[in-house]
Amino acid sequence: MKVITSWDQLPDFDDAAAENEFWQNHELDPKLMVASVHEAGSRESTTITLRFDPRMLSRIKRIARSRFLNYQSMMKQWLAERLEDEMKNP
């Protein structure tokens, strides 16, 4: 059994049969899988800075408290929802 230690070692498969045949004689190195999970986790979020009018931020925090949410999480949710709307109706 040959161990795949780099994603570059994976060929482009023409079809499912070719991929199946390849995996009959090959396996992924567990270290490769662990490294992939850690790399993906490090890209999950990026810190940014936004400046808000104090009154606006106070209103946002009040809304979040009334919904038992963290205001930053609520704002992320709002942005995600708006982004989805924008992507549907550009």
C-alpha positions as CSV (number, residue, x, y, z in Angstrom):
1,M,0.0,0.0,0.0
2,K,1.5,3.4,-1.1
3,V,1.0,6.3,1.3
4,I,0.1,9.7,-0.1
5,T,2.0,12.4,1.9
6,S,1.1,15.4,-0.3
7,W,-2.0,16.5,-2.1
8,D,0.1,17.0,-5.2
9,Q,0.5,13.2,-5.4
10,L,-3.2,12.8,-6.2
11,P,-3.9,12.4,-9.9
12,D,-6.8,13.8,-11.9
13,F,-9.2,10.8,-12.3
14,D,-11.0,10.3,-15.6
15,D,-13.9,8.5,-13.9
16,A,-15.1,6.8,-10.7
17,A,-13.6,3.5,-11.8
18,A,-10.1,5.0,-12.2
19,E,-10.4,6.6,-8.8
20,N,-11.6,3.4,-7.2
21,E,-8.7,1.5,-8.7
22,F,-6.2,4.1,-7.4
23,W,-7.5,3.9,-3.8
24,Q,-7.2,0.1,-3.9
25,N,-3.4,0.6,-3.7
26,H,-3.1,3.9,-2.0
27,E,-4.0,5.6,1.3
28,L,-3.7,9.0,2.8
29,D,-1.1,9.8,5.5
30,P,-2.9,10.7,8.7
31,K,-0.6,13.6,9.1
32,L,-1.9,15.0,5.8
33,M,-5.4,14.9,7.0
34,V,-4.6,16.5,10.4
35,A,-2.7,19.3,8.7
36,S,-5.7,19.9,6.4
37,V,-8.1,20.3,9.3
38,H,-5.8,22.7,11.1
39,E,-5.2,24.8,8.0
40,A,-8.9,25.0,7.3
41,G,-9.6,26.1,10.9
42,S,-7.1,28.9,10.8
43,R,-9.0,30.4,7.8
44,E,-12.4,30.3,9.5
45,S,-12.5,34.0,10.5
46,T,-10.5,37.2,10.1
47,T,-10.6,40.0,12.6
48,I,-11.6,43.4,11.3
49,T,-12.3,46.8,12.8
50,L,-15.4,48.8,12.2
51,R,-16.2,52.2,13.6
52,F,-19.8,52.9,14.7
53,D,-21.6,55.9,16.0
54,P,-22.0,55.2,19.7
55,R,-25.8,55.5,19.6
56,M,-26.0,53.0,16.8
57,L,-23.8,50.5,18.6
58,S,-25.9,51.0,21.7
59,R,-29.0,50.2,19.7
60,I,-27.4,47.1,18.2
61,K,-26.4,45.9,21.7
62,R,-29.9,46.5,23.0
63,I,-31.4,44.5,20.2
64,A,-28.9,41.7,20.8
65,R,-29.6,41.6,24.5
66,S,-33.4,41.4,23.9
67,R,-32.7,38.3,21.7
68,F,-30.2,36.8,24.2
69,L,-27.4,37.0,21.7
70,N,-23.9,38.4,21.6
71,Y,-24.0,41.6,19.6
72,Q,-21.0,40.6,17.5
73,S,-22.5,37.3,16.6
74,M,-25.8,38.9,15.8
75,M,-24.1,41.4,13.5
76,K,-22.3,38.5,11.7
77,Q,-25.6,36.8,11.2
78,W,-27.1,40.0,9.8
79,L,-24.2,40.4,7.4
80,A,-24.4,36.7,6.3
81,E,-28.1,37.1,5.6
82,R,-27.6,40.3,3.7
83,L,-24.8,38.7,1.7
84,E,-27.1,35.8,0.7
85,D,-29.8,38.3,-0.4
86,E,-27.3,40.2,-2.5
87,M,-25.9,37.1,-4.1
88,K,-29.5,36.0,-5.1
89,N,-30.5,39.5,-6.4
90,P,-27.4,41.3,-7.5
